[in-house]
Amino acid sequence: MRKILLAPLCALVTVSVAACSPSGPEPTNPELAPRGTAMTKVKPTRQDLTTKLSITGKVEMNPTFGLVAPVAGQVRYFDVAAPNGTPTKPIRVATVWKDQTPNYVEAPAGSTFSGRLVDDKATVTAGMPIASAKHVGYALVGDIDGQQAYKINGALTDVTAQIKNGPGPFPCTVLGTIAALPQGTIPEKPPVTQDNKDGEKKDQPQQQPQQPQQQPQQPSSSTGLRIVCTAPADVQMINGASASIEVTTGKSAQALVVPVEAVAGQQGKGKVDVISRDGARRTTDVVLGLTDGKVIEVKSGLTGDEELAVPGPNLPEGQQQGGDQSKPTGP
């Protein structure tokens, strides 16, 4: 009799459980937390941070590079005679006048003047290429794009190079500017006549007379954005050999850093989620600095004692555009 009563009861329990089960498809990947869930806590740390940018280059003979105006003002060119050999001293090619003060522009020793890039008496800005020069001998040349140009402009004092399957790494001395250059011009000197012969001697006593047998100078061709640097004298160079040029774009000693995954934003302004003692998350604005692709510098907004959520805050797409955080590459 007891067995007969238990059977309907078991059936009733089974029906009740089925009726309480949730309807619809079961959620997939239940082990994955949605974006913004605090999976890990991290604390800011301090370390020396260096960012570098690697550029693919090659060895070239007699590359052209640009000379820039040191100040804003009016440019006046010198008549530069074709050299009889490789110059061992700097060659003065132009003067930029500002407030009635001359600011000279010189092609360095070991290079020759190869063209004017703007008109004589033109008004120029500081840093504008105004003349081209040609390095005599081997140098390393690396083509760069616009984004790289803005990263390395003004950061050309710490450059190293490595020749593929060859010498290196070694320090590489940068020549001129990385800016693209227009085609150079070298005006022909007017023929000497009786009318201007005496005046020429009076106005330019320092100029050496050109040899009548010399070939006319060839002006430089236009170039794209690129970096030109020279190796130490004891480094063996082979024309056309592939190389890597590495530019140190930034250094920060004992910077306050956090993992890049803890930050929403790129460079400049960003946001992090600070976790309080009771577990609540508070989104905080921070000012960001250098990054090596793994950690990013926090210039202000944190004291260093906070605990941060990883991953960082989930911001709308439009609020995450804080700059460029492409990972720098190295050789």
N, C-alpha and C positions, 0 to 999 in steps of 0.2 A: 504493500500500500504506500509506503514511504517513497519507493522508487517511482511510482506512478505520479506522485505529487511533485517530485523534484524535477521531472522532465519539463513540464510547462514552465516552471520557474526559471530554469536555465535558458529556455527559449526567450522568455520575457527579458532577461538581462541582456542577451545578445542583441535583441532588437533595440533596446534602449541605448546601448553603446553605439550602434550604427547610426541612430538618429541624432546623436550628439556630435558625431564626427564632422569637422569643417568641410564645406563643399568647395569645389574648384581645384585647380592643379596645385600640387605641393610646390613650395618655393625651391628654386634650384640654387646650388652652391650655398647652403646655409652657413658654411664655415667662413665665407667672405663678408667682412664688415663693410657697410656703406662708407663712401668717402666722408671724411670728417670725424670718424670714430677714433677715439684715442686708443691706439693699439700699444704705443710705447711712450714712455716719458723720458725726456732728455734734459740735461742742464747745460747751459752755455759753458764753454771752456775757452782758455786763452792759448794761442800759439802764434808763431811767426808764420805769416801767409805771403806767398809769392805766386803771382800769376804770370804765365808765359804764353806766348803765341808762336807757333811753328809755321814757317813758310817754306814751300818747296822752291828750290832755286837751282842754279847751275853755274859753272865757271865760264866766264866770258873774257875775251880779250878786248881791251880798249873800250869799255862801256861808257856811255854818256850819262851825266848826272846834272842836276840843276843847282844853281846858286840863287839864293833868295835875298830879297831886300831886308836889311837888318831893322829898318824903321819905315814908317809911312812918310812919303815925301815925293820929290821929283827926281827921276833918274836921269843921269847924264853919263854917257858912255865915253870911254877912251878908245882911241884907234889903236888896236892891239896888232902888232906885226906878227906874221907867221914865224914861229921859232925855228932856229937852226938845229935844235936838238931837244931832248927832254928837259924842261925847265927844272932847275934845282931850287928855285926860290918861288914864292907866291907871285902871281901876276895880277896886278890891279886892272880890273876890267870895267868898273863902273863906280859912280858915286851917287848916293841917294842923299839929296839935300833936304834938311829939315831945320826950320828956324835959323836959316843961314849958317848951318853947321854941316860939314861934309861927313858922310858915313860911307866908308869905302867897302867895296865888294871885290874879293880877290879869289882867283882860282888857285887852289893849293899847289904846292910843289909836287912835281910828278904828273901834272895834268896840263892840258892846253885849252885855251879858249876856243869854243866852237860855235858860238852864235848868240845874237841878241834875241830875247824872247818878247820884248815889248818895244814900242817906239821910243826913240830918244826924246827926252823932256816929258815923258808920260808920268802921270801921277800914279804911284803904286802904294800898296798897303804892306805892312810888315809881314814877312813870311811868304810873299808872292815870288815865284820864280821869275827872275829877270834876265838870267844869262845861263848858258849851258857850257859845260866843260867836258873834256874827254880824258879819262884816266889812261895813262900810258902803261900798259901791262895787264896782268891778270887781276880780276876781281870777281866776287860772287854777286849774282843778280837774282833777285826773287820777285816774281810778279805778285801783286796783292790786289784785293778787291776793296770796294768802298767801306764795308763794315770793318775790315781789318785795318784800313787806313786810319779811321778815327780811334781805334784802340791803341795803335802804336805811335800815332803822331805825338811828338814830344817825349817819347820814351825810347830814344835811340842810343842811349849811352851804355846800355848793358846788352850787348848782342854777341851771341856765340854761333859758331857754324860747325857743321860736320859734313865732310865729303863722303858720299856713299862708297863704302869699301876702300876708304882712303884716310887721310889724316883727320884728326879732330877728336873731341871738340876743341876749338881754339877761339880766342876773342877775335871779333871781326869789327873793324873800324868803319863806321858809316860815312859815306861821302854825300854831301849835299842834302837834298830834300827827297821825300818819297812821292811828291806830287807829280802828276802827269805833266809832260812838257810839250808845248807846241813846237813846230818846226823853227829852228833857229835861222837867223839872217846875219850875213856878214857884208856890210855895204862896201862897195869898191871905193878905193880912194880916188879922188878926182885927179886927172892928169896934171902933172906939174907944168905950169906955164910961167912966163916971165912975170905975169901979174901977181900970181900967188906964191911964187918961189920964196921971195923975201919974207912975206907974211908967215909962211909955214915955218921958216927957220926961227922967226921971232916968237911965234906962239907956242911951238912945240920943240924946244931945244932938247928935251929929254928923249924924244923918240929917235930910235935908230933907223937909218935909211934902209928900205927894203932892198934885198938883192934882186936884180933884174931877172936872174935865172930861176927864182923860186916859183913853185906852182901856187896858184891861188888857193886860199883856204876853202875847205868844203864845209858848209854849214851843217849843223846837226839835224837829224830827222826827229820827228815827233815820237814820243814814248808814252806808254801807259803808266798807271800807278805801279811803282816798283821801288825796291830797296837795293842799293848798291853799297857793298862794303868790301874792304880789303883785308887780307889775311896777313899774319906776321911774315917777315921775309924768309924765314926758314921753312915755311910750309910749301911743299911741292904741289903745284897746280897743273892740271891738264885741261885744256880748253874743251868745253862741252860736258865735263863730268857733272853728274847729278850731286846735289847737296841739299842740306836742310839748314835753314837759318832760323834761329830761335831768339825772339825778342822778349825780354823781361818787361812786362807792361805795368807791373805794380808790386810794391812791397809794403807790408805793414807789420811792424814788430809787436808781438804780444797782443794780437787782435782778439777781440771777443767774437767767437765764432759759434755757429749752430749748424746742424746738418741742413742741407738744402731742402730736404723733405719736410722740415718743420716750418718752412716759410712760404707764404703766398706772396708772389711778386718776384721781381727779378733783380734790378738794380735801382738805387734811389730809394723809393718808398716801398714798404712791404708791411705784412701783417703776420703775427704769430698768435697761437692760442696758449695763454698762460693758464696752468691748472692750479687752482687754489687748494688749500688743505682739505676742504670738504668735497673735492673732486669736481667742482664746477669749472667750466671753461670760460675764460675771458679773452676776447680778441683784442690785441694790443697793436698799435702802430709802431713800426720801427724804421730806422734809417739804415739802409744796406750799403755795403762797400764792396770790397774785392771778393771774388769767388774762384776756387780752383776746380769747381764742378762737384766737389764732395761736401765742402763746408762753405759757408758764406759769412762774411764779416757783418756784425751788427754795430754800427757806429753809435747809435743812441736809441733809447726806448727800453733797454733792459739794463739791470744792474749786474747780472751774472748769477744771482741767487735763485732765479725763478726755475720752475719746472715747466717744460713746454711739451705740448702734445705733438706726436708724430703719427700720421701725417698732419700737416698744418691746416689752417682754416680753409673751408671750401667756399671760395668767393665766386660771384658771377663772372662770366668770361670777360666782360669789359673791364672789370676791376683788377684783373691779374696782369694787365699790360704795364709793367713797371720799367721795362727796358730790355736789354738783350743779355741773356745768361747762357749763351752758347758755351759749351765746355771747351776750355783751351786745350790744345793738343801739344804734345812735345815729341821730340825725336825718340 
